[in-house]
Structure formats: C-alpha cells, structure tokens
C-alpha cells in the first residue's frame, strides 16, 4: 500500500499508535468503526486514516491465511466459520469505509481538487480523483456540451466569464445538521461567530448540531458523529 | 453492497444498524468446550460450560448451531422493563436510559433465541410499548423546533430512533436555519422568566433563551 510504508520512524510511530490504542482498550476494529460512522455522517470528506487502514488490511490478511490453514488442517467447522464471520465483518467495515469516501470524491471531485481537502485523500484516492474523475468528467463535459456553448460560457468552473467565483462547482453542505456525542465533556462551546449560541456539551449526551460549528472537534477526534 | 445505502436519507440502513449492534457484548453459557478464539476484534474463550462474555454476533452464531444458551441481558427482564415503561410515561420530556442498541438487540434475540427469554410475550409487548411512548415524545418534541433552535439535546435516545428521525429533523432544522437566520441576530435577548423553563426541560430544550 502506498501510504504508511515509509521510513523507520513512520513505522515506529504506527506501533506506538497501536500500543496506545490497545492500552486504552480500543481495538482497531473499534477505531475503524468510528472512522466509518464519522465518514458516513459528515457532509465533507474527512482525513484518510492511513495507518489504521494499513493495520486493518494486515490483520485481515493474517486472518485470511489462518482460515485457509485451518480449513486445510481440518479444524472444526464451527471454529472456522466463526473466524470467517469475523473476517467478513471486518472486511465489510473496511470496504464500506473506502466506498463512502469514493462516493464523496465522485460527488465533489472538482471542489476537492481545488481546495486543501485534497490533502485528506490517500495517494490512491488522489490518483483516482485525478485520472478517473476530474479528467474524464472534464473531457466529457467539454466534448458534449461546453464546446458548443457560446464563447464566455465554456468553463467548467464558472457559469460565465463574468462570474467572480467558481459557481459551477458543487460544494458539500457544511451547514447541515448532524447527530453527535462526545466522550468527554467539552463544556461550554460556542456554535457561531456572534457568540449568541453557547451549548454545554456533556459527555455521552446526544446532540443535534450544525456540522460547521463542530468541524474542529470532529477533526481532533473529541466528538463522534452518530 | 457495502456503500450503497443512500447517504441522503437516514445515513444508515437498518441492516447496518444491526451490524453495529452485533458488536455489543452478551453473556452466553456454552454447552460445548472450545479453545480460545483470536479474532480481529478481540480474544474470546476458551469456552467451558460456564458463563462467558462474547459479542452478539458470536453468540448468535453459536446459538444457531445449538452450541450455547444466551442469557437474557439484565435490562430485558419484565421487572426492569415495567419500571422503564412507567418512568417513560411519567416524564414527558425525558427519555429513560436504555442500551443504545436496545431495539436491535431485542429484535435479534427474539428472532434467534426465543427459548432463552423468560416471559417472552410480556417482554415483547413491554418493549413495543416503550418504543411507542418514546417515539411519541420525539414527535411532540419535534413540534417545538423553531427558527431559534440552534441545537437540540436528545439524551438517552437510541440508535434506531435516531436513525428514523434523522432525515426529517435534519431537513427541518436546516430549513429553519436557512430562513430564520437573518432574524436571529435582531431578536432582543429576553431572559428573566424564560430562564427557569430552559433549565427545567430535561431532554430537549431551546438552548438559546427566547
């Protein structure tokens, strides 16, 4: 896998991450589940969890090999089927996580490639976004529609030359409301710029808030989307 | 398929919620001996004919092959559920604490472990009543959403209830936010008599004084 296979220091910090996670009693499956839920509920694409995905893939591969061994050695059917179930469940999580991200990339491909959201993609996702999404889409739109429009209206990004911003680019709706829960109390939290809206976020209570206001908390992992 | 549930509606499909619920722990009593399982999500076993804690998916797999009995979770007893139902009826603004996935867990147990649940018909009807009362509260609460609601607090709501109410609530809140926001800034800040009411309401409140 492209990301995460870097130098020794990267490896070391990955192991440290695993150890910390284990010490806190969270397995990789839990972390992957959380990443999956957050990704599903968030309107914009979130940071790619490269280390987590890599670890999950390794564990899944290991388990696949174990299951193969077991079937060959004629281990009890029940045990094999239980291992297989866990394997299927983890695979489902991983695949669903990746698919949700791909869906978002396809939807907002131009917007992502123009902003710093690009950095949230993994290398493979970036390749996908560039060659399979934006390039093909641009070519298609140009050939089928844009080249036949009058001069001044031929841009993919702007409605017309006189537009000041790129108003033809669909953007994710950051103002949408999301359901969320925090693990530890955040205390009084300001929801908007004018300071009119203060919410006291207590641990384990369910809130419905505007995504835009809690974006930072989601990124730092202090709040979970449900 | 893995990513095909429509993201524009409830975000999670019912089977996906069930998938999440299946990771909750239950107690089982195996009737076989088995060595320890080292799966990705943890290590379980070794299994003897004594109480063991396993994830629900594992318990159901064992149960389907008749290799264990499932112990009904403590919150699923007739006494406990009757208490919860009464408490739900008595407090019109609060939701009683129940396991986050109580709907999914009870459904799965009803479907696959009927013989392990004492008084199953009673339990079933109690849970249905509880769901009904809670959802009624949710609906009443929805009526109080207005343009000045910038956040909603839903303490103790369960996963399935959240998922059902999500599309409507999100669209309603968003519509209010979009159409009402220029007026919000101009609203005079009248505190005083409204304050105590805000503190009173346990489960759902306008977090901004009217």
Interface residues (C-beta under 8 A of the other chain):
Chain A: X27 X28 X29 X30 X33 X37 X40 X41 X56 X59 X60 X63 X76 X78 X79 X81 X82 X83 X85 X86 X87 X89 X90 X92 X95 X96 X98 X99 X100 X102 X103 X175 X176 X177 X178 X179 X191 X192 X194 X196 X197 X198 X199 X200 X205 X206 X207 X208 X209 X210 X226
Chain B: X1 X2 X3 X4 X7 X11 X12 X19 X20 X22 X23 X34 X35 X37 X39 X40 X41 X42 X57 X58 X61 X62 X65 X67 X150 X151 X152 X153 X154 X155 X156 X157 X159 X162 X166 X169 X170 X173 X174 X177 X178 X184 X185 X207 X208
